[in-house]
Amino acid sequence: MSTNVLADRATTAAPPREQRAGRRPGGLLWLSRRQSRTALWAIAALLVAGSAALLWLHFSLQPLMADLRRAECYNPTSWADAGCRGMLSPVTRRTYLYTAWVQPVFVALPLLIGMFLGAPMLAQEYERGTVRLVWAQSVSPLRWLTARIALPGLAVLTASGVLAVLATWVWSADIVHRPFAFDPPFQGLTYPVLGVVPVAWSLFALALGLLVGQVLRRTVASVLVTGVLLAVTHGVLRWGRPSFYPSVREMTPRGTYFGQPDNAWLVDHGYVLPDGRWVSSEFCWDGERTRGCENATGNWIEYHPVGHFVPIQLVETGILVALTAVALAVLFLRVRRDGNSLRATRRV
């Protein structure tokens, strides 16, 4: 048998390396997908479970609400009837499931994304030294970083966007307009899961975790610091949220309750003194000043009506987008500097 025949058989049995490599994704995208596969599967499972829960809530509440209307049990005046109370029970259980379980889980998602996805992603690369191995393969640091965070970032954007749309839809269609459900949009656990804010918080948490992981380069420390920084940021924005949009001030007759319109956010309230001063209710708790407040000529309230919900959310989203851009810009600058330092060390 001639060597030419062996060569022909070898060529037939084993296609060229270029052809074999072309049958599957390769390069940085393949590496990023392999490194992020656990996180991607977790995000996918969360998306499926959250979507299924919200869809089940909506489609299970609709026939129950139709039964209430047909039985004339939708009006609060009928709730004293024993039959209506029995029909209301499954509805209240489902609304409670949304407000007491779905909302807290969704509120915690940005924190979990930042601590357990963003923070370890680059911290582990630096801690294990794999980043130097990748950069030694003629791969630029910026190209590596872009590929490393692209897939997780896209997954977070998709999952948070879909869940935010579904949560807002269920809340507006099945929760807030029900006469027995009290869940105004400015509630502490309601506001963070509605509209565009949860998407902005998720992306910011991911970017902050990536930056902290790159700076500290220790996984456990990065997770803890990211959690603390996210909590501080949330507290600062929560404190400044009333000033994101001009509030409404109204004077009410003396003796009326400090009440605001339906689904509005009461920011402050107080008394109008005989000399014309508007003082906060805290001013009147001081024992030395109580008599002056007893002679008040009226009350006043400061609130955000429900129409301010979207503008306030847009302002907060803009702040979070700006912080995300700053975190990513600093991250890319630091990674490029690390790459330059590594090349300089090799030349020496």
N, C-alpha and C positions, 0 to 999 in steps of 0.2 A: 504494500500500500504506500503510495507516494505521499510526500509531505504536503503536496498541494491538496490532496483529498482531505487530510486531517485539518488543514487550514479552512477548507470549505465547510467541513462539519462544525468546526469551532465557531465559525462565523454564523452558521445557521442556528446553532443551539443557544448562543449567547449574543443578543443584539448589542450594539455599541453602547457604551456607558452614557452617551448623550441621549440616546433614545430611551434607555431605562429611566434616567433622571427626569425625562420629560413626561413620564406617565403619572407622576405625583408631584404635588406642590413642594417646592424646595426653597432654600434660602432663608432669609430672615422671617418671612411670613410663616413658613412652616415651623420654624423654631419658636416663634411667638405663640402659634396655636398650640404647640406641644406643651410649652411652659404654662400656658393659661388654661389648659383644658379643664382642670378641676374647677377653677373659678367660673369658666364659661358654662359648664354643666350646672353649677350651683345657681347661677343667675337664670339660666333657662328653666330650672325646676321651680325657682321662686316665681318667675313670670307665669308659668303654667298654673301653679297652685293659687297665686293671687288672682289671676284672671278668672279661674274656675270659681273661686269663692265669691267674687263680685258678681259674676254672671248668674250664679245660683241664687244669690240674694235678690237680685232684680227680678228674675223670672219666677221665683217662688213667692215674692211679695205681690206681684201684679194680680194673680187670681184671688188672693186673700183680700186685697183692697176692693176688687170687684164684688166679692161676696158681702163685704161690709156695706157697700153702697146699696146693693139690692135688698139687704135686710134692714136698711135705714139705721145702721149702727155707726155710721161715719161721723155723725154730729156728736160733739162732746156731751150734749144734754141726754143722750141715750145710753151713756156708759154705765149708769147705775143699774140698768137692766141686767139680770143674770145671764141671759142669752148673749147679749152684746159683749159682756165681759169675757165669756168663753171664746167668742170669735176674735176678740182683741189679743188674747194671750199669745197665739203663734206670731202675730204681727210684731208685738212688743219684743218677743224673744229675738226675732231677726234684726230688728233695729238695734237692739242692745248688742247683738253680735257685731254689728258694724261699728258702733261707737266705742265699745269696750274692748274689742279684740282686733278688728281690721285696722282701725285708725292707729292705735299704739304701735302695731307692728310696722306699718308704713312710715310712721314718724321716726322709728329707730333705723330704718333702712340706710339713710345717708351716713349715720354713725357707723353702722356695720360695714358699709362700703369703704369708708375712709380707713377704718382700723384694720380690717381683715382682708381687704383687697388692695387698696392703694399703698398702705404703709409697708407691708412685707414684700411687695413686688420688686422694688429696686433694692431695698435693704438686704434681702437675701442674696441678690446678685453680687453686691459688694462684700457682704459678710463671707460668702463662700469663695470669692475670687473668680467666679465665672465670667464676670464682666471683662476682665483682662484677657481671658481666653478668647472671647468673642471678638474683641477689638484686635487681637493678634491675627485674625483671619482676613485682613485687608477690608474690614468693615468700619466705616466711619462711626464715631460715637453718636452723632446726631441721627444718622440713618438707623442705627440700632435702636436708639431710644424711641424714634417714631414708630418703628415696627413693633416694639415691645409693648407700647401702651395703646396702640391703635385698636386692636381687637377688644381688649377689656373696656376701653372707653366707649366704643360703639355699642357693646353689649349693655353697659350701664345706661347709655342714652336711650336705647331702644326699650329696655325693661322699665326704667323709671317713667318714660313718656307714656307707654301703654298703660301702666298701672295708674298713673295720674289721671289719664283720660277716663278710665273705667271708674275710678273712685269718685271723680267729680260727677260723672253721669249718674251713678247710683245715688249719690248724696242729693243731687238736684231733683232726680225723678222719684225717689222712694223715701227720702229721709226728711229733708228740711220742710217740705210742704205738707207734711202730715200733721194733723191737729194734735196728736198725742206725742210727737217727737220734738224735743227741744235740742237743737244742734245748730245754732247760728254759725255763719261762716268764720267769724272771728274767734271762735272757741280755741282754747289752747291746743287741743289735739285735732281740731278740724282744719284750721288754717294751713298747717304744713302739708296736708295731703291733697289739697285742692289746687287746681290751676297749674301754672308753670313753675311755681316755687319748688315743689319736690324734685323736679328735673334739675333746676339750678343748684339745689342743695346737694344732690347726688354727684353731679359733675365737680362741684367745688370740693366735696369731701374726697373724691378720688384724686384730684390734683393736689390737694393739701397733703394727703397721705403719701403720694409719690415724692413730693418735695421733702417732707420730713424723713422719709426712708433714705433718700439720697444724701441728706445732710448728716444724719446720725449713723447710718450704715450698720445699725444693730436692730434686729427684727423686733425683739421684745420692747426695747426702749422706743422704737418708732411707733409701735401700736399704742402704747400708753400715752405718748406725747400727742399723737394725732387725736386721740379721744379727748384729751384735755383741751386742745386748741379748738376742736369743733364745738365742745360745750361752751367755751368762752365766747366764740364767735356767735353762736346761737343766742347766748344771753345778751350780748351787745346789740344784735339786730332786734331781738325781742324788746329790749329797752327803748330803742330808737324808732320802732315801728309806728307808734302813734304820730310821730312827726314827719313821716314819709309823705303825707298829703295833708293839706289844711283841714282841720276838723271844724265841726259846726258847733256854735255856742247858742243856746237858747235860754231865755228866762221863762220861768214857770211861776204860777201864783203860789203864794205862801201856803204851806200845808199840804201841797201835792207831793206825791211820791216821786223820788228821783228816778224816773223811768225814761227810757229811750225808745225810739220806734222799733218795730219788729226787726229782728236779725241785725240790729245795729250794735256798735261797740261803744260802751260807755267808758270814756277816758277819764273824766273827772266830774265832780259835782260840788256844789257848795251853796252859800247863802248870799243874798244881797242885803247889806246892812243899811240902816236908815240914812247913813251919810253917803250912800251910793256905791260903796266899795263892794266888789265881788270877791269873797273870800272862799277858800277851799273848806270842805267839811272837816278836814284835819285841824284847821285853825280853831274850830269851835270845840274841839275835844279838850282843849286846855281849860282847866277849871277856872282860871282867872278871867277868861274871855267868854264864858258860857252865857252870861247875862246879855252881852251885846248881841249874840246870835239869836237869843230868844226873842229879841225885838226886830228880827229881820223882816224886811218887807216882801221878800220873795225868795225863790230858789233859782238856781241856774244849773244847767247840765252842758257838758262838752262831750260830743260823741262823733263817731264815724258812721254815717248811714251805710246801708248795704251797697249803695252805688259806689262807695269808695273802695270796695274790695279789690276790684281789678287794678285801679291805679296804684294802690299800696303794693299789690303783688308785683306789678311791673317795676316799681322802684326797687324793691328788694331783689328781684331777679337781676336787674341791672347791676346792683352792688355785687351780687354773687358772681355774675359773669366777669365783672372787672377783676375781682379777687382771683378767680380761676385763671384768667389770662395772665395776671401777674405771677401767680405760682408756677404756671407752665413756662413763662419766659425765664424766670429765675432758674428753673430746673434745667432747661436747655442750655443756658449759659454755664451753669456749673458742670454739666456733663461735657460740654465742649472744652472747658478748661481742664477737666480731668484727662480728656483725650490728648490735648496738647502737652500736658505734663508727662503722660506716658510716652509719647513720641520723643520728647526731649530727653527722657531718661534712657531710651534705647540708643539714641545717638551718642550719648556719653559712654 
